[in-house]
């Protein structure tokens, strides 16, 4: 089985309490405490990283120390800058250390940001999403700044109406006009959001903001009926592709006869989980998965629970799909990279991050990590407590993420090894699935 993450099957003996992140190949030595667990004992050993104290002493030896100066300043004031000199991260790694790292924390936010929409709509979206961060400020909220953000978004929506609607295909123009009007004056629109901010009710602002951003996403999706880039010719002819979004519904059954306990629902031995798969950012991976679902390949598939993931079986006994090259679209880029992972410690982040609870990704191929498995996928159960600084998973940028769980996230932690996918159906997006031509 091609395990996607560091699982109990491979790393039972070593647990790291990391102070900083390191590359996949462990080429960079770091300062870390490594606890080696045995059946009866636990010991602690130092890593190959050079001691901070040794570096400070070496630095001190090169400094001419004046007794009068030392008498005038606390020793901490002299040593602290040297500690920072030794241990502070480089500029390239700032994304891992900044508390303001804006990695989406829900599938809905990640999917909204991944829509390749008109620049004016993206400006509206970015301006509104900043309000979410302003709402996190404790005690006195900066409602004046929030109001300014909404007025800025409102001005763009009104002044750039023609440009926004011009990006929508002719057959969707009428619907686009209605959604645009709703964005300005509707119940889930900017004027309603502005009123809730003036009332200075944080809960009401949060609800109105979510509704407004849903309207923004609806309009953006009308602007993006297909891919905004050309696939490499050899891939376009060889693999299925999804030119847009699709929705897959899983019916999962308990293998031991027990029941699921959905929030607000009755206990049953089956439960429903829905995922949105994104062909805008991962067209080949999403296309291969959509074809497998339509072919019934996952009906009856068994699930296994490993470290922070619910993974399907490897499908060795089934007629599986295509071994698609690893496919990751970096943030700020307009097309995916193939057969290449991202270096998160150098500031690279994907458009579809793994660091979201319920992220959907393909396991690696058993033959090569440059390819995804032709069949085996997993739900990632993101846990901030097991993530690196900045809340980013240590496996970020290493897998082809192609969707997110949007319904049934509460079901995922209840899935146990031996549970079964009773059925998987592509309930939306069949018209966007493009199959390769028969040779």
Secondary structure, 3 states (H helix, E strand, C coil): CCCCCCCCCCCCCEEEEECCCCCCCCCCCCCEEEEEECCCCEEEEECCCCCHHHHHHHHHHCCCCCHHHHHHCCHHHHHHHHHHHHHCCCHHHHHHHCCCCCCCCCHHHHHHHCCCCCHHHHHHHHHHHHHHHHHCCCCCCCHHHHHHHHHHHHHHHHHCHHHHHHCCCHHHHHHHHHHHHHHHHCCCCHHHHHHHHHCCCHHHHHHHHHHHHHHHHHHHHHHCCCCCCCCCHHHHHHCCEECCEEEEEEEEECCCCCCECCCCCCCECEEEEEEEEECCCCHHHHHHHHHHHHCCCCCCEEEEEECCEEEECCCCCCCCCCCCECEECECCCCCCEECCCCCHHHCCCECCCCCCCCEEEEEECCCCCCEEEEEEEEEECCCHHHCCCCCCCCCCCCCEEEEEEEECHHHHCCCCCCCEEEEEEEEECHHHEECCCCC
